[in-house]
């Protein structure tokens, strides 16, 4: 009798394990796809530097969690910090947002830019309501290099400022 009971219960047990494993699989796939936009910018993680004579700039990006990267950027001239900002890159639903807080600007309040384009490895964020910049673009033209620029209008004139960094080893 015990033999028959075992042979009757074995397929039920195996089938229930199989169904449970299959039920968990879609959750994993959904989680992996949930943050694809921010994952396109994983190359940004790490420390980037630019040295030009007495001027030294550094931008360091870290992963806070699956949907958020944070950064601190500064520029020094002759060992005096002349510029500093913090940034957060967050994926919220289908939007990628870049929030920047710059010392001594915008009444110390953060400004958020929304990604409007990610074509050809060039990621452009825009906030048309901000004075300058209105757009911030990040690109990784070659391995271990970062080219970023800010652009917009100042006194009715188009203005663009480029930033070139190399990955710090």
Steps between C-alpha positions, in 0.01 A plus 500: 500500500784741586659429159184597317458814706861599423448452123179702510653791700835517313360647174292750697805618696719523190231686310449752780876572516509549125208743502654699785832541316320614185287743699814666640674534164290788359562707815874476441460604136279796596753616761787477250309703238364753750814718504634458144525876440732571792695181427597651163708749700693248713817606318466830690573334836845574642729800526573734209772767500622789287831675567591813306787701645396625843137396444385159624146361462357175630160333469427181696191288433372223730205261489263562791252226402350339188331824389735774624855622438647793693801720429717772643689733269746777576760723336809639669728776375832532683365273778193720557157347430323731255206274410315212669176317433315181588293302253244222509404295197173317564275279296137555595264283297599567136675831572865562572557813711823683571480726807784745557569709811778754447660698781426875483246461216120477473459609863664168597195312362538195275397518133363194321556420132308226316667275243368592156737295286733201525599459138842368393629481859429868558273566800335843503303639792291816471321755716367784282395696809855533635703807404834335419562228418181376338664176382767269642649227282722206595679274256774238511673553162779248566581261782603676823404846377201717579387801301225707656365838408244751616315730265227756483448870449672782687391859424334382179817324377546123466770374735668161536764394754690172449652277769749224420594236758711185515423206725717499813666162549 
